[in-house]
Amino acid sequence: YNRLAEIDNTMRTGTQASHGYESWFESDPDAAAHYTKAQHNGSLATAFALHKRLPELKIKFPSMRMLDVGGGSGAFSIATARKIPDATAVVLDLPNVIETAKGIIAEEEESVRKRLSTLALSATDPGKWETVVDSESFDVVLMSYVSGSIPSGALPALYENAFRALRPGGMVVIHDFFVDNDGNGPTNAALWALAHVSVNPEGMGLVPRRIIKMLGEQGFIAPRVYDLIPGMTRLIVAKKQTVPRQA
């Protein structure tokens, strides 16, 4: 909330009161832990809603391997492991966040926690991705509340990495606060985006057409848009084609 006090100055002058989540969490491990724990229960409920909205995930990928980018507490990976008995998931997030996620995952039943692993890595560091995330090794790449939480300039490399990590026929699932393409609402999504300027001043104002265009530039096809939390968040789902792109 103290960051919100600077939002007017940030919007008028471009002066940043914050350097984003990454520098915040790296410099303050206690804040990273508190934020991650606070988000967990709400994210877990949303994760189960996602599976209800996208039942094809279980049907198409009964032995799914999922990369949960910016996975925070691991809530979406936990929900996936609970809903799909043969699914495995890797939670990728900043080191201080991953330390908290490990503790949360450890509280799950063995049948769930044994199928979950973690990877301490910044979502905005494409060079390191290439050395630790194997190409074509995942069926699903999930990004919940990531696209609106990092600088807009980092998005192309993020989506490129997602494409590279997916097996042919795999799916990228993006969940975030989106306003309509015309920018006229929903109000709650717009208010969240406004508040987010205080933490991510270089972020993109998310509308579906922008993200769909960026995904298409990386080779994703057949994009679909769904509402998830009514009046607030949406899903964008797209596929990696089953045949290689022509150069």
Backbone torsions as a table, in degrees:
resi	resn	phi	psi	omega
1	TYR	NA	-32.4	179.0
2	ASN	-64.7	-27.9	176.9
3	ARG	-68.2	-31.2	-179.9
4	LEU	-63.9	-25.1	179.3
5	ALA	-63.7	-20.3	-178.0
6	GLU	-100.1	4.2	-170.9
7	ILE	-66.4	-35.6	179.8
8	ASP	-63.2	-44.6	179.2
9	ASN	-64.9	-39.2	179.3
10	THR	-62.0	-44.3	-177.1
11	MET	-71.8	-32.7	-177.9
12	ARG	-80.3	-35.9	-171.0
13	THR	-115.2	-16.4	-175.2
14	GLY	81.5	-0.8	177.5
15	THR	-69.6	129.7	-175.1
16	GLN	-90.5	122.3	171.8
17	ALA	-81.7	-17.5	-179.6
18	SER	-136.9	150.6	175.4
19	HIS	-104.6	21.6	174.6
20	GLY	96.5	170.1	-177.7
21	TYR	-60.7	-39.6	-173.0
22	GLU	-61.3	-51.7	-179.2
23	SER	-68.0	-34.1	178.4
24	TRP	-61.9	-51.1	-176.2
25	PHE	-71.8	-32.2	177.2
26	GLU	-67.1	-36.0	-176.9
27	SER	-85.4	-15.5	-175.3
28	ASP	-139.5	83.6	-179.4
29	PRO	-57.2	-34.6	179.5
30	ASP	-65.4	-39.6	177.6
31	ALA	-65.4	-40.1	178.4
32	ALA	-60.6	-44.8	-179.3
33	ALA	-66.6	-44.1	-178.5
34	HIS	-63.9	-45.0	-179.4
35	TYR	-62.6	-44.9	-176.8
36	THR	-64.3	-43.9	179.0
37	LYS	-66.2	-40.4	-179.0
38	ALA	-63.8	-33.1	-178.7
39	GLN	-77.4	-19.1	-164.6
40	HIS	-60.5	-54.1	-173.9
41	ASN	-62.9	-41.9	177.9
42	GLY	-64.8	-39.5	180.0
43	SER	-68.4	-34.4	-180.0
44	LEU	-64.6	-43.7	177.9
45	ALA	-63.1	-40.9	178.7
46	THR	-65.8	-35.9	-179.9
47	ALA	-64.0	-41.3	177.1
48	PHE	-67.0	-35.2	175.9
49	ALA	-64.3	-35.6	178.2
50	LEU	-62.0	-44.4	180.0
51	HIS	-66.9	-32.9	175.4
52	LYS	-67.2	-36.3	-179.5
53	ARG	-75.5	-28.5	-177.1
54	LEU	-122.8	66.8	-179.0
55	PRO	-62.8	-18.7	-179.5
56	GLU	-66.0	-19.1	177.9
57	LEU	-60.0	-46.2	179.8
58	LYS	-70.3	-36.3	-177.8
59	ILE	-71.1	-45.9	-175.7
60	LYS	-77.4	-32.9	-175.5
61	PHE	-127.4	70.5	-178.9
62	PRO	-64.3	-22.5	175.2
63	SER	-116.8	43.5	-174.0
64	MET	-53.1	138.9	164.4
65	ARG	-113.5	119.0	-172.8
66	MET	-117.7	137.8	170.9
67	LEU	-103.8	117.8	-174.8
68	ASP	-102.1	89.2	-173.5
69	VAL	-77.6	129.7	-175.4
70	GLY	63.8	38.1	-170.1
71	GLY	-71.9	-6.0	174.9
72	GLY	56.3	-121.5	-176.9
73	SER	-70.7	-12.0	-173.7
74	GLY	90.1	11.1	-174.2
75	ALA	-57.5	-46.0	-177.5
76	PHE	-68.8	-34.4	176.3
77	SER	-70.3	-39.5	177.2
78	ILE	-61.5	-46.8	179.3
79	ALA	-61.2	-39.9	179.4
80	THR	-63.9	-44.3	179.9
81	ALA	-66.3	-33.1	177.4
82	ARG	-72.0	-38.5	-174.9
83	LYS	-80.9	-30.7	-174.6
84	ILE	-122.1	102.0	-169.4
85	PRO	-58.2	-27.1	-178.4
86	ASP	-104.4	8.8	-179.5
87	ALA	-78.0	148.3	169.9
88	THR	-125.4	155.4	-177.7
89	ALA	-147.5	147.8	175.6
90	VAL	-117.1	122.6	178.5
91	VAL	-92.7	118.3	-179.7
92	LEU	-109.0	123.6	176.6
93	ASP	-163.8	179.7	-178.8
94	LEU	-63.3	151.0	-174.6
95	PRO	-53.4	-44.6	-178.7
96	ASN	-68.7	-29.6	176.5
97	VAL	-72.0	-42.9	-179.1
98	ILE	-60.6	-35.9	178.5
99	GLU	-59.9	-39.8	177.1
100	THR	-70.7	-41.4	179.5
101	ALA	-59.5	-39.4	179.6
102	LYS	-58.3	-41.6	179.3
103	GLY	-66.4	-39.1	178.8
104	ILE	-67.6	-44.2	179.5
105	ILE	-63.1	-36.5	-178.6
106	ALA	-62.8	-20.6	179.6
107	GLU	-83.2	-9.4	178.6
108	GLU	-75.8	160.0	175.2
109	GLU	-60.7	152.1	-176.5
110	GLU	-57.1	-36.4	-178.1
111	SER	-62.7	-23.8	177.3
112	VAL	-92.9	-53.0	-172.4
113	ARG	-64.4	-28.2	-179.2
114	LYS	-69.3	-14.5	179.8
115	ARG	-102.2	8.3	-179.4
116	LEU	-118.3	138.6	175.6
117	SER	-136.4	171.3	-176.3
118	THR	-129.8	156.6	178.1
119	LEU	-142.1	115.7	-179.6
120	ALA	-83.7	104.1	-174.2
121	LEU	-161.8	141.4	176.1
122	SER	-75.9	134.8	176.6
123	ALA	-65.4	-18.1	-175.8
124	THR	-101.3	15.8	-178.9
125	ASP	-113.9	78.5	-172.8
126	PRO	-62.4	-30.2	-179.8
127	GLY	-62.8	-43.7	-179.7
128	LYS	-70.2	-30.4	177.4
129	TRP	-55.1	-43.9	-174.4
130	GLU	-63.3	-23.7	-178.3
131	THR	-92.6	-17.4	-174.9
132	VAL	-123.8	-15.9	178.5
133	VAL	-109.6	112.8	-176.0
134	ASP	-67.0	142.5	176.7
135	SER	-67.3	144.3	175.5
136	GLU	49.5	47.9	-177.3
137	SER	-117.3	-0.2	-178.1
138	PHE	-128.5	149.4	175.4
139	ASP	-88.4	-32.5	-178.1
140	VAL	-136.3	134.9	168.1
141	VAL	-115.0	117.0	-179.4
142	LEU	-104.3	135.5	174.2
143	MET	-131.6	99.0	179.2
144	SER	-104.0	124.8	-179.6
145	TYR	57.3	33.3	178.8
146	VAL	-103.6	-47.0	-173.2
147	SER	-59.5	-31.6	179.1
148	GLY	-92.7	3.0	-174.2
149	SER	-113.4	2.8	178.9
150	ILE	-127.6	161.7	178.7
151	PRO	-57.9	142.4	-176.5
152	SER	-59.5	-30.6	179.9
153	GLY	-66.5	-16.6	180.0
154	ALA	-87.6	-10.9	-173.7
155	LEU	-66.8	-43.8	-179.2
156	PRO	-57.1	-44.3	179.7
157	ALA	-67.7	-34.9	177.6
158	LEU	-62.2	-46.7	-179.6
159	TYR	-70.6	-32.3	174.8
160	GLU	-63.2	-42.3	177.7
161	ASN	-64.6	-38.4	177.8
162	ALA	-62.6	-43.2	179.2
163	PHE	-61.5	-44.6	-178.9
164	ARG	-64.3	-36.9	-176.7
165	ALA	-73.1	-22.2	-175.5
166	LEU	-82.3	143.5	169.4
167	ARG	-72.8	154.1	173.9
168	PRO	-54.8	133.5	-175.8
169	GLY	89.0	-5.9	179.5
170	GLY	-73.5	172.0	-173.8
171	MET	-127.2	140.1	167.3
172	VAL	-101.2	135.6	179.9
173	VAL	-124.2	115.4	-179.7
174	ILE	-110.3	124.3	179.0
175	HIS	-121.6	128.6	-178.8
176	ASP	-168.2	177.9	174.7
177	PHE	-82.3	113.4	-179.2
178	PHE	-118.7	137.9	166.9
179	VAL	-95.3	166.0	-179.7
180	ASP	-63.3	160.6	-179.5
181	ASN	-58.9	-29.3	179.4
182	ASP	-85.9	-2.8	176.8
183	GLY	77.2	8.6	-174.1
184	ASN	-92.9	7.8	179.4
185	GLY	154.6	-177.0	-1.2
186	PRO	-69.1	153.4	-174.8
187	THR	-60.8	-45.9	-176.4
188	ASN	-64.4	-37.2	176.9
189	ALA	-65.9	-39.9	179.3
190	ALA	-66.6	-39.3	179.1
191	LEU	-65.9	-38.9	176.7
192	TRP	-62.6	-44.5	179.6
193	ALA	-60.2	-38.8	178.3
194	LEU	-63.6	-47.7	179.4
195	ALA	-61.8	-33.2	-176.8
196	HIS	-67.5	-21.6	177.3
197	VAL	-57.3	-30.1	-177.8
198	SER	-68.1	-23.1	-179.3
199	VAL	-108.7	-32.3	-176.1
200	ASN	-129.3	68.7	-173.2
201	PRO	-64.9	-18.9	179.6
202	GLU	-98.9	13.4	-177.9
203	GLY	-76.6	167.1	179.0
204	MET	-93.4	139.6	168.8
205	GLY	-71.9	113.8	-170.1
206	LEU	-83.2	121.5	167.7
207	VAL	-129.5	148.2	-174.4
208	PRO	-54.4	-43.0	-174.1
209	ARG	-63.2	-33.5	179.1
210	ARG	-65.4	-46.4	-177.6
211	ILE	-70.2	-39.7	177.5
212	ILE	-60.5	-40.8	178.3
213	LYS	-63.0	-43.6	-179.1
214	MET	-67.0	-38.5	176.9
215	LEU	-64.1	-41.9	179.3
216	GLY	-61.9	-35.5	179.0
217	GLU	-65.6	-22.0	177.7
218	GLN	-93.7	-4.3	176.7
219	GLY	109.2	-0.4	178.6
220	PHE	-72.5	148.1	-177.7
221	ILE	-129.0	170.2	173.0
222	ALA	51.7	53.2	-179.9
223	PRO	-70.5	143.5	175.5
224	ARG	-132.6	149.2	-179.2
225	VAL	-122.6	133.0	179.3
226	TYR	-132.1	147.3	167.1
227	ASP	-76.2	145.0	173.0
228	LEU	-120.9	-78.7	172.4
229	ILE	-82.6	114.4	-172.7
230	PRO	-53.3	129.7	176.8
231	GLY	74.5	5.7	-176.5
232	MET	-134.6	-60.6	-173.7
233	THR	-118.8	156.9	178.6
234	ARG	-135.9	163.1	174.0
235	LEU	-111.7	137.9	166.4
236	ILE	-118.2	123.2	-177.4
237	VAL	-118.8	131.9	177.6
238	ALA	-143.6	163.6	-174.0
239	LYS	-116.7	153.3	167.0
240	LYS	-92.2	125.9	-175.8
241	GLN	-60.0	154.4	-176.5
242	THR	-83.7	-8.9	175.1
243	VAL	-118.6	148.5	-176.9
244	PRO	-61.5	148.1	173.5
245	ARG	-66.9	146.5	173.7
246	GLN	-78.3	135.0	-179.5
247	ALA	-68.8	NA	NA
